[in-house]
Amino acid sequence: MQIKANDNFYKPFIVTLSIAIPVVVTILMLMPKIDAGFTNAALFPLFHAILNGTTFFVLLSGYYFIKNKNIAYHRASMITALLLSTVFLISYVISHATTPSARYGGVGILRPIYFFILVTHIILATAIVPLALFAIYRGLTGQIEKHKKIVKYTMPIWLYVSATGVVVYVFMKQYYI
């Protein structure tokens, strides 16, 4: 499956999404919560950790497949990773619009470690949006040299974001409602 390159459409679209997503997430986190009637909001974080962990392994499989020159399976892995990340984002937005945020209560050396991981996770999660979208766009349009250039940065960042999403869950598990 190859799509026709159309930088005049896709570049502005990707940039717009890359700006809109963090803005919407920030607004939703600051707004009063909507009562959606969820009886067990603690399931959201577990679901998010499962999505992040699965994304991590799907990304690794995509790397494995491309190293073994299996382009079809690589492409399927990367599209799957994008779909998992999209489901995560939608669920994350819903959870933060409808449930109160839990606060980390750890003390001692774990506290700065947790916040370092959390802050780097958030910053890099914001950065991964345009990187992943451009990488996938370049791959799907057959712009392989541009694809290779961007994935040198995209892959390790996306792996870090998905792995630290699980680590943040492990740190926070005891504080969820």
NUBA-878455 format. One record per residue: residue number from 1; residue in one letter; chain; z negated, y negated, x of N, C-alpha, C, O, CB in turn. Coordinates in pm, whole numbers. Each point is the difference from the previous one (the first is absolute). Last residue first. Glycine has a CB too. Layout:
(NUM,'A','A',(Z,Y,X),(Z,Y,X),(Z,Y,X),(Z,Y,X),(Z,Y,X))
...
END
This chain:
(177,'I','A',(-4210,-556,-787),(-76,19,-125),(4,145,-43),(-58,36,-102),(110,-270,32))
(176,'Y','A',(1,109,591),(78,-12,-122),(-85,39,-120),(-87,87,9),(298,-38,118))
(175,'Y','A',(-347,-25,340),(-28,-126,-67),(81,-19,-129),(-19,-98,-72),(-34,3,294))
(174,'Q','A',(80,472,101),(-134,-1,-60),(-30,-128,-80),(-99,-4,-74),(25,147,263))
(173,'K','A',(495,-92,52),(-17,102,-104),(-135,-9,-72),(-7,7,-123),(158,140,255))
(172,'M','A',(57,-404,260),(-44,-62,-126),(-40,101,-107),(-57,-40,-102),(205,-148,156))
(171,'F','A',(22,310,391),(-110,-94,21),(-61,-45,-134),(-122,-13,-12),(232,-64,226))
(170,'V','A',(275,340,-234),(-112,81,48),(-123,-89,24),(-111,36,-37),(272,129,144))
(169,'Y','A',(244,-379,-224),(-56,76,-113),(-123,80,44),(-101,1,-70),(330,14,-34))
(168,'V','A',(13,-234,437),(-75,-97,-81),(-63,70,-120),(-115,-27,-35),(271,-158,107))
(167,'V','A',(131,443,190),(-125,-27,72),(-86,-100,-78),(-122,17,-10),(238,27,231))
(166,'V','A',(318,50,-381),(-89,116,-20),(-135,-26,66),(-105,31,-57),(304,125,48))
(165,'G','A',(129,-475,80),(-31,1,-143),(-95,114,-35),(-91,-17,-80),(315,-85,32))
(164,'T','A',(-42,72,480),(-120,-82,-18),(-35,-17,-147),(-115,-27,-34),(168,-93,247))
(163,'A','A',(343,359,-102),(-118,70,52),(-127,-82,-23),(-102,56,-42),(246,54,216))
(162,'S','A',(271,-304,-295),(-29,114,-87),(-124,76,48),(-81,44,-82),(326,-25,28))
(161,'V','A',(-96,-383,317),(-43,-47,-132),(-36,118,-90),(-103,-3,-67),(250,-200,92))
(160,'Y','A',(36,300,399),(-134,-58,12),(-54,-41,-136),(-114,29,-34),(170,-109,265))
(159,'L','A',(390,230,-208),(-93,110,23),(-144,-51,8),(-91,60,-58),(272,65,180))
(158,'W','A',(154,-446,-149),(-11,70,-128),(-95,120,13),(-80,26,-90),(314,-99,29))
(157,'I','A',(-131,-162,453),(-80,-85,-89),(-22,71,-133),(-112,0,-52),(202,-208,163))
(156,'P','A',(190,414,212),(-142,4,39),(-89,-85,-91),(-115,36,-26),(189,2,260))
(155,'M','A',(398,-38,-338),(-62,133,-7),(-145,0,45),(-85,48,-75),(309,50,114))
(154,'T','A',(50,-501,-7),(-38,39,-136),(-77,131,-2),(-105,8,-65),(306,-126,-20))
(153,'Y','A',(-4,-62,486),(-122,-71,-40),(-52,52,-134),(-121,13,-20),(199,-215,145))
(152,'K','A',(317,380,50),(-89,7,116),(-135,-65,-32),(-104,42,51),(303,-46,104))
(151,'V','A',(173,-17,-457),(-95,111,-18),(-90,22,121),(-103,66,-11),(269,39,-141))
(150,'I','A',(185,-442,144),(-115,-36,-83),(-100,114,-15),(-120,-24,-14),(267,-133,-108))
(149,'K','A',(257,219,377),(-79,-110,57),(-125,-29,-82),(-108,-21,56),(319,-76,36))
(148,'K','A',(107,419,-248),(-78,49,115),(-89,-110,59),(-114,27,38),(297,138,11))
(147,'H','A',(118,-286,-392),(-104,88,-53),(-90,47,114),(-123,-6,-10),(276,82,-178))
(146,'K','A',(231,-315,296),(-102,-90,-54),(-118,80,-55),(-115,-41,12),(293,-130,-67))
(145,'E','A',(186,423,202),(-60,-71,115),(-109,-97,-46),(-106,-7,62),(323,28,63))
(144,'I','A',(31,213,-461),(-92,86,76),(-63,-72,119),(-119,19,26),(256,175,-96))
(143,'Q','A',(93,-283,-399),(-16,-93,112),(-102,61,98),(-112,-49,16),(167,-154,-164))
(142,'G','A',(86,378,-296),(69,49,118),(-5,-93,120),(76,19,95),(69,102,-248))
(141,'T','A',(-359,-144,-296),(130,-67,9),(76,41,126),(108,-52,28),(-202,-141,-156))
(140,'L','A',(-348,355,30),(83,37,-114),(139,-64,3),(93,49,-64),(-301,-23,-67))
(139,'G','A',(-117,-135,469),(36,142,6),(96,39,-111),(98,70,23),(-319,-23,80))
(138,'R','A',(45,-484,-99),(91,18,115),(44,146,11),(115,28,33),(-227,-220,87))
(137,'Y','A',(-212,90,-448),(129,-63,-34),(101,22,113),(114,37,-26),(-235,-211,-112))
(136,'I','A',(-318,312,215),(67,89,-95),(136,-57,-40),(97,75,-12),(-321,5,-73))
(135,'A','A',(-41,-343,367),(34,124,68),(77,94,-93),(101,59,39),(-306,-84,107))
(134,'F','A',(31,-378,-325),(116,-23,85),(43,128,72),(119,26,13),(-192,-264,18))
(133,'L','A',(-316,263,-292),(116,-27,-86),(126,-25,83),(107,50,-33),(-260,-146,-142))
(132,'A','A',(-260,157,401),(46,124,-64),(124,-24,-83),(94,80,4),(-329,4,-7))
(131,'L','A',(38,-465,200),(47,92,103),(55,128,-62),(110,44,35),(-279,-138,123))
(130,'P','A',(-39,-238,-435),(138,-33,42),(54,98,105),(119,32,-1),(-168,-272,-48))
(129,'V','A',(-392,342,-98),(90,-16,-115),(141,-39,46),(94,74,-28),(-289,-142,-116))
(128,'I','A',(-191,105,439),(85,118,-16),(99,-16,-115),(103,67,-1),(-288,71,93))
(127,'A','A',(-157,-467,22),(116,-2,89),(95,117,-25),(120,-12,22),(-260,-102,147))
(126,'T','A',(-271,87,-402),(84,-112,-42),(129,-2,83),(108,-25,-52),(-313,-108,-16))
(125,'A','A',(-118,441,186),(56,40,-129),(90,-110,-55),(102,28,-64),(-304,114,18))
(124,'L','A',(-44,-228,439),(118,83,25),(63,54,-128),(120,23,-4),(-220,39,223))
(123,'I','A',(-296,-322,-253),(103,-80,67),(128,81,19),(110,-46,-30),(-288,-87,146))
(122,'I','A',(-200,360,-289),(53,-99,-96),(114,-80,63),(104,-17,-62),(-331,2,-48))
(121,'H','A',(-3,322,389),(72,71,-106),(66,-100,-95),(118,15,-33),(-280,178,51))
(120,'T','A',(-128,-358,310),(129,38,58),(86,75,-102),(122,-16,-2),(-228,27,231))
(119,'V','A',(-327,-125,-367),(79,-121,23),(137,34,60),(101,-53,-44),(-313,-78,77))
(118,'L','A',(-98,490,-98),(42,-60,-127),(92,-121,21),(105,-9,-63),(-319,89,-39))
(117,'I','A',(12,127,479),(102,87,-59),(54,-61,-128),(121,0,-23),(-233,201,123))
(116,'F','A',(-242,-428,101),(118,-5,88),(113,83,-60),(114,-46,-8),(-262,14,209))
(115,'F','A',(-266,53,-415),(70,-125,-28),(121,-21,91),(100,-58,-42),(-316,-39,-35))
(114,'Y','A',(-60,483,141),(62,1,-132),(82,-128,-23),(115,7,-42),(-305,136,-45))
(113,'I','A',(-65,-124,476),(112,94,9),(75,3,-132),(123,-7,-3),(-247,146,173))
(112,'P','A',(-274,-388,-144),(114,-68,63),(122,92,16),(114,-46,-5),(-277,-99,126))
(111,'R','A',(-221,350,-321),(43,-118,-76),(115,-73,70),(102,-23,-65),(-336,0,-24))
(110,'L','A',(-1,402,284),(106,34,-95),(56,-122,-73),(117,-4,-37),(-224,228,9))
(109,'I','A',(-271,-242,329),(129,-1,69),(115,32,-95),(113,-43,23),(-229,110,186))
(108,'G','A',(-311,-224,-468),(10,46,139),(142,-7,52),(79,-83,-45),(-274,231,5))
(107,'V','A',(135,-82,-485),(-68,-86,97),(22,56,140),(56,108,18),(-231,-174,-190))
(106,'G','A',(404,88,-378),(-40,59,127),(-64,-102,94),(22,-120,-12),(161,284,-15))
(105,'G','A',(21,-201,-434),(-143,-20,24),(-49,57,131),(-120,5,24),(92,-2,-265))
(104,'Y','A',(494,-201,-53),(-46,90,105),(-145,-31,32),(-35,-116,23),(269,135,72))
(103,'R','A',(3,-98,-581),(-38,-67,124),(-49,103,101),(-74,93,-35),(14,-304,-91))
(102,'A','A',(417,211,-328),(-123,52,61),(-24,-74,132),(95,-43,66),(-62,273,-174))
(101,'S','A',(237,-415,-342),(11,49,137),(-136,50,48),(-103,-60,-30),(293,-102,77))
(100,'P','A',(-23,166,-573),(-64,-82,103),(15,63,138),(4,123,14),(-167,-207,-184))
(99,'T','A',(536,155,-218),(-132,51,41),(-60,-90,107),(72,-56,83),(-1,291,-139))
(98,'T','A',(369,-310,-153),(-82,55,-108),(-140,44,41),(-85,21,-87),(295,50,-15))
(97,'A','A',(152,-252,384),(4,-87,-117),(-101,44,-105),(-38,-79,-87),(279,32,132))
(96,'H','A',(-171,298,350),(-68,-125,34),(4,-102,-114),(-79,-95,-2),(138,137,239))
(95,'S','A',(158,381,-287),(-143,22,24),(-73,-130,29),(-112,-20,-46),(165,248,132))
(94,'I','A',(419,-236,-140),(-68,30,-126),(-150,15,22),(-80,-53,-77),(287,166,-8))
(93,'V','A',(55,-168,467),(-1,-123,-79),(-73,22,-132),(-82,-82,-40),(300,11,146))
(92,'Y','A',(-149,446,161),(-95,-90,65),(-13,-131,-78),(-110,-51,-21),(166,153,244))
(91,'S','A',(270,212,-353),(-133,46,-36),(-108,-93,57),(-100,-28,-65),(186,264,57))
(90,'I','A',(359,-322,130),(-16,-21,-144),(-140,39,-44),(-64,-74,-75),(310,115,40))
(89,'L','A',(-133,48,482),(-10,-144,-25),(-22,-30,-148),(-83,-83,-36),(232,42,233))
(88,'F','A',(-73,493,-65),(-128,-51,49),(-16,-147,-38),(-103,-40,-55),(108,206,246))
(87,'V','A',(407,26,-275),(-99,48,-97),(-139,-49,40),(-78,-43,-85),(219,248,34))
(86,'T','A',(192,-293,358),(21,-81,-121),(-98,40,-109),(-59,-86,-66),(302,61,123))
(85,'S','A',(-231,275,338),(-59,-132,27),(15,-92,-121),(-87,-82,-27),(138,110,271))
(84,'L','A',(156,394,-263),(-146,17,1),(-71,-134,22),(-100,-29,-65),(128,262,153))
(83,'L','A',(440,-232,-52),(-42,21,-139),(-151,18,-10),(-63,-55,-90),(285,160,41))
(82,'L','A',(-35,-138,479),(13,-128,-70),(-46,14,-145),(-71,-87,-51),(263,22,202))
(81,'A','A',(-172,456,103),(-108,-86,50),(3,-136,-70),(-105,-53,-36),(113,170,260))
(80,'T','A',(345,177,-314),(-124,48,-61),(-118,-85,44),(-85,-35,-82),(179,267,76))
(79,'I','A',(314,-315,209),(5,-48,-139),(-126,45,-74),(-56,-76,-80),(311,82,81))
(78,'M','A',(-204,156,430),(-27,-144,4),(6,-62,-140),(-79,-89,-32),(174,81,264))
(77,'S','A',(7,471,-176),(-139,-27,37),(-31,-149,-9),(-103,-39,-53),(104,239,202))
(76,'A','A',(444,-61,-212),(-83,39,-114),(-148,-28,27),(-72,-46,-88),(240,224,28))
(75,'R','A',(134,-250,413),(21,-98,-106),(-88,31,-120),(-63,-89,-57),(300,53,136))
(74,'H','A',(-235,350,265),(-62,-124,46),(8,-105,-110),(-99,-64,-35),(158,117,275))
(73,'Y','A',(171,345,-306),(-144,18,-23),(-78,-124,46),(-101,-36,-60),(128,285,87))
(72,'A','A',(438,-252,50),(-24,12,-144),(-149,13,-31),(-51,-66,-90),(277,173,63))
(71,'I','A',(-75,-111,482),(5,-131,-63),(-32,8,-149),(-70,-87,-53),(239,16,222))
(70,'N','A',(-265,351,277),(19,39,-140),(-9,-127,-85),(-105,-34,-54),(6,268,94))
(69,'K','A',(28,-174,455),(132,-40,-49),(31,52,-141),(116,24,-33),(-41,-26,269))
(68,'N','A',(-492,13,33),(78,124,-3),(137,-20,-64),(68,96,-38),(-283,33,28))
(67,'K','A',(-89,-486,37),(2,49,138),(79,130,12),(52,31,107),(-275,-140,-69))
(66,'I','A',(150,-72,-463),(99,-80,72),(7,43,146),(107,-2,61),(-147,-192,-217))
(65,'F','A',(-279,408,-123),(138,31,-42),(102,-81,78),(105,53,37),(-191,3,-264))
(64,'Y','A',(-378,-139,298),(38,133,48),(148,29,-32),(75,47,86),(-313,32,-117))
(63,'Y','A',(53,-468,-149),(16,-13,145),(47,132,61),(91,4,82),(-271,-182,-77))
(62,'G','A',(66,180,-457),(123,-75,21),(31,-19,147),(115,9,42),(-155,-125,-257))
(61,'S','A',(-369,311,97),(110,94,-22),(135,-70,18),(93,58,54),(-237,75,-214))
(60,'L','A',(-241,-398,186),(10,90,116),(113,101,-17),(71,31,96),(-318,-58,-58))
(59,'L','A',(154,-249,-403),(57,-79,110),(15,86,125),(102,-6,68),(-205,-202,-162))
(58,'V','A',(-117,399,-266),(143,-11,-31),(71,-82,108),(112,32,39),(-162,-15,-287))
(57,'F','A',(-418,19,270),(65,127,36),(149,0,-32),(78,65,70),(-295,50,-109))
(56,'F','A',(-38,-500,-80),(-13,23,144),(76,126,42),(78,-3,96),(-303,-111,-99))
(55,'T','A',(182,22,-458),(100,-87,66),(-1,22,150),(105,9,62),(-131,-179,-245))
(54,'T','A',(-309,380,-64),(129,66,-21),(111,-80,67),(89,57,64),(-170,40,-280))
(53,'G','A',(-345,-288,217),(4,118,86),(132,74,-11),(55,46,100),(-301,-26,-124))
(52,'N','A',(172,-388,-262),(11,-43,140),(10,119,93),(82,1,92),(-212,-206,-147))
(51,'L','A',(56,293,-404),(134,-57,21),(20,-42,145),(105,28,59),(-103,-108,-296))
(50,'I','A',(-429,227,116),(95,112,-5),(142,-50,24),(76,61,75),(-227,63,-235))
(49,'A','A',(-183,-446,120),(-16,73,127),(97,118,5),(59,28,105),(-302,-97,-93))
(48,'H','A',(222,-174,-412),(62,-81,105),(-9,70,136),(95,-3,78),(-153,-206,-206))
(47,'F','A',(-163,407,-238),(145,9,-19),(73,-77,110),(101,48,53),(-135,-25,-301))
(46,'L','A',(-429,-66,237),(36,135,42),(151,19,-11),(63,54,91),(-288,32,-165))
(45,'P','A',(48,-493,-88),(-4,10,147),(38,138,52),(69,12,102),(-246,-186,-105))
(44,'F','A',(160,118,-476),(105,-79,66),(-6,12,152),(101,33,62),(-108,-192,-255))
(43,'L','A',(-328,347,-100),(114,86,30),(114,-76,68),(79,59,74),(-141,82,-270))
(42,'A','A',(-342,-341,23),(-16,52,135),(114,95,37),(16,33,118),(-264,-56,-140))
(41,'A','A',(181,-175,-417),(78,-82,93),(-10,49,144),(81,-38,83),(-116,-155,-235))
(40,'N','A',(-50,384,-344),(-39,39,135),(89,-72,101),(95,57,55),(-173,170,-138))
(39,'T','A',(113,-319,-383),(-134,59,0),(-45,40,140),(-120,7,26),(161,73,-257))
(38,'F','A',(301,-478,19),(-5,118,88),(-142,52,4),(-95,-76,22),(288,-11,117))
(37,'G','A',(3,-307,-389),(-66,115,-59),(-2,124,86),(-19,110,-52),(86,-202,-161))
(36,'A','A',(88,-377,291),(104,94,-41),(-59,127,-57),(74,90,-38),(76,-184,213))
(35,'D','A',(-277,-442,-54),(-62,124,-47),(108,91,-55),(50,-20,-111),(-267,-100,58))
(34,'I','A',(252,-260,451),(45,31,-135),(-69,130,-41),(0,96,76),(225,-213,-43))
(33,'K','A',(-395,-268,344),(54,133,-27),(35,16,-148),(-67,-55,-87),(-67,147,279))
(32,'P','A',(149,-563,96),(-95,85,-72),(69,132,-38),(120,4,-25),(-244,-208,-65))
(31,'M','A',(325,-30,520),(-11,-22,-144),(-114,83,-60),(-43,100,57),(288,-147,-66))
(30,'L','A',(-98,71,472),(-84,-117,-26),(-24,-25,-148),(-94,-69,-37),(179,-28,248))
(29,'M','A',(200,448,-44),(-134,26,55),(-96,-114,-30),(-121,21,-8),(226,116,189))
(28,'L','A',(351,-174,-303),(-68,100,-83),(-140,30,51),(-91,27,-79),(312,71,23))
(27,'I','A',(54,-389,310),(-36,-61,-129),(-78,98,-86),(-102,-36,-59),(307,-109,71))
(26,'T','A',(-29,312,390),(-110,-95,25),(-46,-65,-131),(-120,-9,-25),(210,-35,256))
(25,'V','A',(288,324,-249),(-121,80,28),(-120,-93,22),(-108,27,-52),(250,156,155))
(24,'V','A',(278,-387,-153),(-45,60,-127),(-129,79,22),(-93,-10,-80),(331,23,-1))
(23,'V','A',(-33,-188,464),(-49,-110,-84),(-55,56,-131),(-109,-38,-43),(277,-120,145))
(22,'P','A',(43,454,204),(-136,-40,42),(-57,-113,-85),(-121,-7,-21),(179,78,251))
(21,'I','A',(385,70,-347),(-99,110,-11),(-138,-42,49),(-97,17,-73),(283,146,104))
(20,'A','A',(200,-460,6),(-58,13,-134),(-110,105,-7),(-102,-22,-65),(321,-49,-28))
(19,'I','A',(42,3,493),(-91,-114,-25),(-73,20,-132),(-121,-24,-8),(273,-129,137))
(18,'S','A',(168,469,-5),(-99,0,108),(-99,-115,-12),(-113,9,48),(281,100,98))
(17,'L','A',(210,-73,-439),(-100,104,-29),(-114,-3,101),(-117,17,-36),(297,125,-64))
(16,'T','A',(178,-432,185),(-71,-41,-121),(-107,101,-38),(-114,-38,-30),(319,-81,-49))
(15,'V','A',(81,227,435),(-90,-109,39),(-83,-45,-121),(-120,-23,12),(284,-51,167))
(14,'I','A',(172,391,-259),(-109,60,79),(-101,-107,41),(-121,23,-7),(278,156,91))
(13,'F','A',(231,-328,-306),(-79,85,-90),(-120,59,73),(-112,-3,-53),(320,57,-77))
(12,'P','A',(115,-303,377),(-89,-85,-81),(-89,80,-96),(-115,-37,-25),(287,-141,41))
(11,'K','A',(133,438,242),(-93,-75,86),(-91,-92,-82),(-122,8,13),(290,2,172))
(10,'Y','A',(184,235,-409),(-118,78,36),(-98,-75,90),(-121,16,-16),(260,184,-6))
(9,'F','A',(289,-398,-129),(-89,33,-111),(-131,60,50),(-108,-47,-38),(307,85,-107))
(8,'N','A',(132,-154,456),(-19,-123,-78),(-90,25,-121),(-66,-93,-47),(291,13,122))
(7,'D','A',(-82,441,210),(-111,-79,55),(-26,-127,-81),(-115,-45,-8),(171,135,233))
(6,'N','A',(177,379,-300),(18,-129,-64),(-118,-87,41),(-92,-25,-79),(220,126,-119))
(5,'A','A',(122,426,278),(-81,-109,54),(34,-130,-73),(117,-32,-20),(-129,147,245))
(4,'K','A',(57,381,-442),(79,-105,65),(-94,-111,47),(-86,-47,-75),(288,102,-69))
(3,'I','A',(-365,464,110),(30,-114,-86),(77,-104,80),(-6,-4,123),(-201,47,-263))
(2,'Q','A',(128,522,159),(8,-126,75),(36,-110,-98),(90,15,-83),(-22,103,298))
(1,'M','A',(-215,435,-187),(0,-117,-84),(0,-124,89),(-94,-23,76),(-28,147,-261))
END
